Amino acid sequence: MNCDAFVELVTAYLDGVLEPAVEQRFVAHLAECDGCDRYLEQIRTTVAALGHLPEESLAADVRDRLLSAFRDWPAD
């Protein structure tokens, strides 16, 4: 697994939804790549910090604009 593939899979890994074979390759890459190890820790830190923000802290119009902006975001 290369670093680009690793980055694409971080969210699925943290959510615990990777297929066992993919997770094994993910963990193997993680053990060998200091850069991806740091990246994963940065994502964990970000999720931990932002996971505690109350939903209502985002104004409704801002939420609507964000959803609109990303609605057509390419999935690929």
Backbone as numpy.savetxt, mean C-alpha at the origin, in Angstrom:
# Nx Ny Nz CAx CAy CAz Cx Cy Cz
11.54 -11.87 -7.72 10.68 -10.69 -7.72 11.57 -9.46 -7.72
11.23 -8.47 -8.54 11.99 -7.22 -8.53 11.28 -6.19 -7.65
11.93 -5.05 -7.47 11.39 -4.03 -6.57 10.07 -3.46 -7.07
9.92 -3.29 -8.38 8.66 -2.76 -8.92 7.49 -3.68 -8.58
7.68 -4.98 -8.75 6.62 -5.95 -8.42 6.34 -5.93 -6.92
7.39 -5.81 -6.13 7.25 -5.75 -4.68 6.34 -4.59 -4.27
6.63 -3.40 -4.81 5.86 -2.20 -4.47 4.40 -2.39 -4.85
4.14 -3.01 -5.98 2.75 -3.25 -6.43 1.98 -4.15 -5.45
2.70 -4.99 -4.71 2.06 -5.99 -3.85 2.01 -5.61 -2.37
2.59 -4.49 -2.00 2.67 -4.13 -0.57 1.31 -4.08 0.09
0.35 -3.44 -0.52 -0.98 -3.32 0.10 -1.62 -4.69 0.28
-1.54 -5.52 -0.73 -2.10 -6.87 -0.62 -1.40 -7.66 0.47
-0.09 -7.49 0.60 0.66 -8.17 1.65 0.18 -7.71 3.02
0.08 -6.41 3.20 -0.37 -5.88 4.50 -1.81 -6.29 4.83
-2.63 -6.45 3.79 -4.00 -6.90 3.98 -4.11 -8.41 4.16
-3.00 -9.12 3.95 -2.99 -10.57 4.12 -3.73 -11.34 3.05
-3.73 -10.80 1.82 -4.51 -11.45 0.76 -3.66 -11.98 -0.40
-2.35 -12.04 -0.22 -1.50 -12.60 -1.27 -1.65 -14.12 -1.33
-1.58 -14.64 -2.54 -1.54 -16.10 -2.70 -0.27 -16.60 -2.01
-0.30 -17.80 -1.44 0.87 -18.30 -0.70 2.18 -18.28 -1.49
2.15 -18.65 -2.75 3.38 -18.66 -3.55 3.90 -17.25 -3.78
2.99 -16.31 -4.01 3.39 -14.91 -4.22 3.93 -14.33 -2.91
3.26 -14.65 -1.81 3.73 -14.15 -0.52 5.13 -14.69 -0.21
5.39 -15.91 -0.56 6.71 -16.49 -0.33 7.78 -15.73 -1.12
7.49 -15.40 -2.37 8.43 -14.62 -3.18 8.58 -13.21 -2.62
7.49 -12.64 -2.16 7.49 -11.30 -1.56 8.41 -11.28 -0.35
8.23 -12.23 0.55 9.03 -12.30 1.77 10.50 -12.58 1.44
10.76 -13.42 0.44 12.13 -13.70 0.03 12.80 -12.42 -0.48
12.08 -11.64 -1.27 12.64 -10.37 -1.77 12.88 -9.42 -0.60
11.95 -9.37 0.30 12.06 -8.50 1.47 13.32 -8.82 2.28
13.64 -10.08 2.39 14.82 -10.50 3.15 16.13 -10.09 2.47
16.08 -9.88 1.16 17.30 -9.59 0.40 17.46 -8.11 0.06
16.41 -7.32 0.18 16.44 -5.95 -0.33 16.21 -4.92 0.79
17.28 -4.24 1.16 17.16 -3.24 2.23 16.24 -2.09 1.84
16.25 -1.71 0.57 15.40 -0.61 0.10 13.93 -0.95 0.26
13.55 -2.15 -0.13 12.15 -2.56 -0.01 11.76 -2.77 1.45
12.70 -3.20 2.26 12.45 -3.33 3.70 12.11 -1.96 4.29
12.87 -0.95 3.91 12.60 0.42 4.39 11.26 0.92 3.84
11.00 0.63 2.58 9.73 1.06 1.97 8.54 0.46 2.71
8.60 -0.83 2.99 7.51 -1.50 3.70 7.31 -0.87 5.08
8.38 -0.57 5.77 8.26 0.06 7.09 7.67 1.46 6.98
8.03 2.19 5.93 7.44 3.52 5.72 5.93 3.42 5.49
5.52 2.45 4.71 4.09 2.25 4.46 3.38 1.86 5.74
3.96 0.97 6.51 3.36 0.57 7.80 3.22 1.79 8.72
4.24 2.63 8.78 4.20 3.82 9.62 3.12 4.78 9.14
3.02 4.95 7.83 2.00 5.84 7.27 0.60 5.32 7.57
0.38 4.04 7.37 -0.93 3.44 7.64 -1.27 3.57 9.12
-0.29 3.34 9.98 -0.55 3.45 11.42 -0.92 4.88 11.80
-0.23 5.85 11.20 -0.50 7.25 11.54 -1.84 7.72 10.97
-2.09 7.39 9.72 -3.31 7.87 9.07 -4.53 7.02 9.39
-4.31 5.83 9.86 -5.42 4.95 10.19 -6.20 5.44 11.40
-5.67 6.42 12.09 -6.34 6.94 13.28 -7.05 8.25 13.04
-6.99 8.76 11.82 -7.69 10.00 11.54 -9.18 9.73 11.42
-9.99 10.52 12.07 -11.43 10.32 11.95 -11.90 10.66 10.54
-12.80 9.87 10.02 -13.31 10.07 8.67 -13.91 11.45 8.49
-14.59 11.94 9.51 -15.26 13.23 9.38 -14.28 14.40 9.33
-12.99 14.17 9.49 -12.04 15.27 9.42 -11.85 15.76 7.99
-12.35 15.02 7.03 -12.27 15.42 5.64 -13.60 16.06 5.23
-13.54 17.29 4.81 -14.75 18.01 4.41 -15.42 17.28 3.24
-16.72 17.29 3.20 -17.49 16.55 2.19 -17.11 16.97 0.78
-16.94 18.27 0.56 -16.59 18.72 -0.80 -15.19 18.26 -1.21
-14.27 18.22 -0.26 -12.92 17.74 -0.54 -12.96 16.24 -0.85
-13.72 15.51 -0.06 -13.87 14.07 -0.30 -14.43 13.81 -1.70
-15.46 14.56 -2.07 -16.07 14.39 -3.39 -15.10 14.71 -4.51
-14.30 15.76 -4.34 -13.31 16.12 -5.36 -12.25 15.03 -5.49
-11.80 14.49 -4.36 -10.80 13.42 -4.40 -11.36 12.17 -5.08
-12.56 11.80 -4.70 -13.17 10.61 -5.32 -13.35 10.82 -6.82
-13.75 12.01 -7.21 -13.92 12.32 -8.62 -12.59 12.26 -9.36
-11.55 12.81 -8.75 -10.24 12.85 -9.39 -9.67 11.46 -9.61
-9.92 10.55 -8.69 -9.33 9.22 -8.78 -10.28 8.16 -9.35
-11.50 8.53 -9.62 -12.49 7.58 -10.14 -12.03 6.95 -11.45
-11.45 7.74 -12.33 -11.02 7.24 -13.63 -9.53 6.92 -13.67
-8.89 6.82 -12.53 -7.47 6.51 -12.45 -7.25 5.14 -13.09
-6.27 5.02 -13.98 -6.04 3.72 -14.64 -5.67 2.63 -13.63
-6.25 1.48 -13.78 -5.98 0.36 -12.87 -4.65 -0.32 -13.21
-4.13 -0.10 -14.37 -2.88 -0.76 -14.78 -1.68 0.05 -14.43
